Amino acid sequence: DEVVGAAPFVLSQVSVARTGTDGLYPQSANLYGIAIDTGRVAPTEMERQIIEGAYNLEPPESGLSPLLMGVGLADRMQLFEGDTLLVVSFENLKMDIMGGLNPTMRQFEVTGVFTTGMYDYDMQNVYTTLEAAQELVGITNSGVVSGVGVRTTRPELANEVRGKIQELLGFPFYAESWMTTNRALFSALRLEKIAMGLILGLIVLVAAFNIVSTLVMVVADRTREIGILKAMGMTRRGIMRVFVLQGAWIGVAGTFVGTVCGVSAAVLIERFEIIRIPPDVYFVDHLPVSLRVLDVLGIVIASVTISLVATIYPAWKASRLEPVDAIRHE
């Protein structure tokens, strides 16, 4: 019930090469053979863009099989749309008359160059039609593929759906979700998120000390006024309420301004890709931002709570002042 689209694919490790004046320049690549006429929701974003026509995977006039290349791999090999290259598969080895094993080689024409923003994908992935990939790797039965890509209603359901599919199909089939494939990356991100949370908490604590110091100075500066108020009948609870409200106002105002600035900066950074980072180190070419309502609410609540706690000591000190001593204070 959680699946909205599924399509078969063929995946193979290949070597791609172009013939130049100095010979061949081979590069390893991941060849994806995808079905572009499923008539259903595409399982991946790349397939969706191909089906919608953003990238061309139609057979070229040359009669060769079409091939889409990642921008990083195309730049490294200096390939452009319309160029011809050789794709070598080592999964379909054929024996020659001398008893040697020869790989299968086919010519493809580059029909487009894509960019995903993910360094590994742009440097390693190439796409062709399902039929061309099957022929290259030696699959003679059109009903045989490497696997079936599945798209769920929500990305976070991937593990749940994976478990159900694995249970239904059983051995020798194997179901794998995007969370499992990128487990190492997400573990690193989770650790970084915890570290950033601790850093943010320490920053808020330092700001809370500023609230404490400000209220302590107010108490010291307004000691006589506090004594007069208490002499006129104001209770200790009333005095505490005054300073708690003053500190709370500082905390709420600061939290509001910080939240507006932080959310606005995050939206701008994500939309315009302002912060560029080296893709060969971080796997992406810009700093991605994921705004989550629960995270923002958690930060706001923690900031306001710490601000309120920071007002307790100065307010308590003010409420403990004796009227006579406070009025005599110089």
LINLIN-V667956 format. One record per helix or strand. SS is the DSSP state (A for helix, B for strand). FROM is the first residue (numbers start at 1). TO is the last residue. If there is no record, write none. Layout:
BEGIN
{{SS/FROM/TO} {SS/FROM/TO}}
END
This chain:
BEGIN
{{B/3/17} {B/19/20} {B/23/24} {B/27/34} {A/45/51} {B/65/70} {A/71/77} {B/84/95} {B/101/114} {B/118/118} {A/119/124} {B/125/129} {A/130/137} {B/147/152} {A/155/169} {A/178/181} {A/183/221} {A/223/231} {A/236/272} {B/276/276} {A/279/282} {B/284/284} {B/286/286} {A/293/319} {A/323/328}}
END
